[in-house]
Amino acid sequence: MSQLNTNIIRRMGIATLLLSTSVLGGCLNDGNFADQAAEPIAYSGSEAYPITVAKGPVTLDVDSHQGTLSPAQVNAVSGFAHQAEQAGVTPITISRPSGGGASARVASEVASLVSQQGVSRNMIRIGTYSGPASAPVHVSYISTYAKTKPCGQVTQDATETEDNAHMSSHGCAVQSNIAAMVADPETLVVPSAVDPIRANTRVNAIRGLERDTSRDSAPWWSIFN
């Protein structure tokens, strides 16, 4: 091969190498690729909608227009008081409007009904707030509860994704249901203590393990004995 042909081939190889390097550099410097790699993506509902524990008032408004509790109101107050008593929360507060009138009688009936549900008298606080006689009676207590972020509204466009991405509210309904079903939200912060293993259960487990170990170490012909 002549010296001219050798120089031509060498120059073509260098040009090809430079072209490949420039193309690769352009891919690495692509702004879209860098943004996609740096942006974290939540792949599960627990990541997108984590459950947190909050503390705040739980309130029930009791209408006082009739001057006495209706059957539906009796059921609502009874269930509310039972829920508070089972949760072992702070004292229940019953606030009636300062205008008095029929609301004073309704507040008295609510207090009696709450006491019938097992809440002790010293755990019932009765007070007033500024308002007309027709205003409702507020029944409330402070409780710890589990919650997650609001789900928002899902539109049809959000379900039509060409890049196989999650919807904006993916997993929110499941997380909201789990938060609503938590019996004791405090266990999400501090797990419940585990009861110690009973002594006889531990002994039986160890004996069973010893039998399995001795059976494995015995010669194969011992199965015929």
Secondary structure, 3 states (H helix, E strand, C coil): CCHHHHHHHHHHHHHHHHHHHHHHHHHHCCHHHHHHHHCCCCCCHHHHCCCEEEEEEEEEEECCCCCCCCHHHHHHHHHHHHHHHHHCCCCEEEEEECCCCHHHHHHHHHHHHHHHCCCCHHHEEEEEECCCCCCCEEEEEEEEEEECCCCCCCCCHHHCCCCCCCCCCCCHHHHHHHHHHCCCHHHHCCCCCCCCCCHHHHHHHHHHHHHHHHHHHCCHHHHHC
